[in-house]
Amino acid sequence: MVVALAIACVVTVLEQRRDALYQRAPQSGKPASRWAAPEARWMQRLEWAMADARFHWRGRRPVHPDVAIIGIDDASLRQLSQWPWSRGIHAKLIDVLAKSPPKALLFDIFFVDPFTADLRGDKALAEQTRRNPWVIHSLYCDIAGGRILAKTPPIPALARASSAIGFVNAVIDDDGVLREAIPDLPDGSGASYLLSVLGAARYLGKTPREIVSGMPRNADGHLLVDFAGPERSFPYVSYADVLSGALPASELAGKVVLVGAQATGTYDHYPTPLSKNMPGVEFHANVIDNLLKGNMLRYAGIRWTYAAIWIFAGIAGLALTRCSAWLGALLALALAGSYLGLSQWLFDRRNLSLDTAGPLLSLGWSYVAIVIYRFFTEEREKRWVKAAFGQYVSPKVLDILMDDPSKLKLVGERREMTVFFSDVAGFTSISERLNPDELVVLLNRYLSAMTEVIFEFDGYLNKYMGDGIMAFWNAPVKQADHTVRACRCALRSRDRLEKLNVELASQGLSPLKARVGINTGIMVVGNMGSQQKSDYTVMGDNVNLGSRLEGANKAFGTAIMISEFTYEEVQDAFEVRFLDRIRVPGKAKPVKTYELLCEKGALSPAWQQAIGLYHEAIELFIARSYEPARIKFLEVIRILGHDKPCETYAQRAETFTLHPPAPDWDGVFELTTK
């Protein structure tokens, strides 16, 4: 997240600083630095491209019905001789329209020098302009720092005759596209207005100042033009047709009419978001259309851009770090699509223009940065996980941890788990009969076989303790069925040991017998140790109880002993028999213990016959009916042939028959050894 936000901040600062330097340079009279030069503003160029795309996605929109263009087209040039024409032709056009006058007639044509070939035409144009105050002419300004340095007005006679003269300067962006209009400019005598503003003011019966006073502007004070479509989106009529009367003047009455070059090869053409070659006169028509309909584009502002950048960077930092690369990519695409959809909706329905390049780049760069960061950090984490846990968990569990190292919590955590302890019975005497090499080989074969079984059931091999093994389930990966896994592991390890004993017997070696203790409960799991060495392990009373149960098998002659807490979780999945209530050293509260026999429904015929008799004998013993209990235990022994728990209970029952325990005896077997 920090990386993502840092990138967003850098992007924001660079964009803001670069644009500030670029925009400040003309006002200060100093050249822009190379870093802030137009060719360096790649993000702004991308933003312009995104803004242009919104026009294409929206398509054409209806134009105001009272905006029309008298185009100086190729047909007019052929009929009325080559350009430039005598000013008398324009005077005649005004005279024709005066019969059914428009609200405003705007000449997007410069008349800056006298037409020496026909000076009477200059005089006629000035006279017609004086007679018809709805005629508005154009001038050109030299602009620097948002102020007028010099004006190039029409010829003096025409300037004096005009009721209003508007400048026609176009704002061409660094990529050569015309997107904005300058509505007004301060000068020494007050303000000068764009030709389009003057035409809209004349149509609406307002002053130019009233028109521009409530106009939405961008940071430069410019008007963002809402283009209706590509060229010829507005109705064009041929100059020659109007002059000849082929198009009645009444068709243009009451409208705002512009006069400008349309013919191929004229220089007054500009690229716009929807057109590669739009006549300048139609650009002014678009501006007038915006002013009459009140649908000027509004810029949301750079603060919104910065807020969106921070929001996207924050979302990337919070969300993308918590999901996979593919899911993160889908999320990033969904966010980008949603933002584009929102910006398009606001553009279409609210005439609001949002910056999209910066926020989307922030999202994209944040995603890339997080992916790169996660690639290196997760690869490092995966190598560490593999080195630290590869010998302790099954390949399946290791794959889970390497795919998502966040599942591994090394800090201490309290969690319900199942712990497994096993030990080889009489291993000390076995080791005394073997030389060191034989002992190592035997121990390695045994531990390897048992470890394979633990990994088969996705247990965590915590440690080897000589011939002893400690394992646990439900960490580091959570396992809802951890008790069942541990019990199945114990049964499978018993079967695996039988196969190993067959192999050992064929080599003249003594068979091995193992005891297993299993307990379930709340334990503390995490990385524990010193600064020099630490291990991922479990601690707590419930861990100690599991170890004591493994040792308690000695007293009962059993192979797999589980606690009452484990029994409660697995009683529907396994066949068990109650052993005793025992009290382990260091614990005051007794614990019920059970012997794990087999999977549910897998009892041998002898056990199917004996299990009911055994539990009847236990109930009689607990009820202090010792002699009847002894008889039942002996019956079970006859069925099974040999059973150490029944032999132990039969001996106790015989003793208690002769020497009954004290009346206050709680019936708990005290385990005095570990």
FENFEN-V39368 format. One record per helix or strand of 3 or more residues. SS is the DSSP state (H for helix, E for strand). FROM is the first residue (numbers start at 1). TO is the last residue. If there is no record, write none. Layout:
ss->SS from->FROM to->TO
ss->SS from->FROM to->TO
This chain:
ss->H from->2 to->28
ss->H from->38 to->40
ss->H from->42 to->58
ss->E from->67 to->72
ss->H from->74 to->79
ss->H from->87 to->100
ss->E from->104 to->107
ss->H from->116 to->131
ss->E from->135 to->144
ss->E from->147 to->152
ss->H from->156 to->161
ss->E from->165 to->167
ss->E from->177 to->181
ss->E from->184 to->187
ss->E from->190 to->194
ss->H from->195 to->204
ss->H from->208 to->213
ss->E from->235 to->238
ss->H from->239 to->244
ss->H from->249 to->252
ss->E from->256 to->261
ss->E from->269 to->272
ss->E from->275 to->279
ss->H from->280 to->293
ss->E from->297 to->299
ss->H from->302 to->322
ss->H from->325 to->350
ss->H from->357 to->389
ss->H from->395 to->403
ss->H from->405 to->407
ss->E from->413 to->424
ss->H from->427 to->432
ss->H from->436 to->456
ss->E from->460 to->465
ss->E from->468 to->473
ss->H from->482 to->506
ss->E from->514 to->529
ss->E from->534 to->539
ss->H from->541 to->556
ss->E from->560 to->563
ss->H from->564 to->570
ss->E from->574 to->583
ss->E from->591 to->599
ss->H from->605 to->622
ss->H from->626 to->640
ss->H from->644 to->658
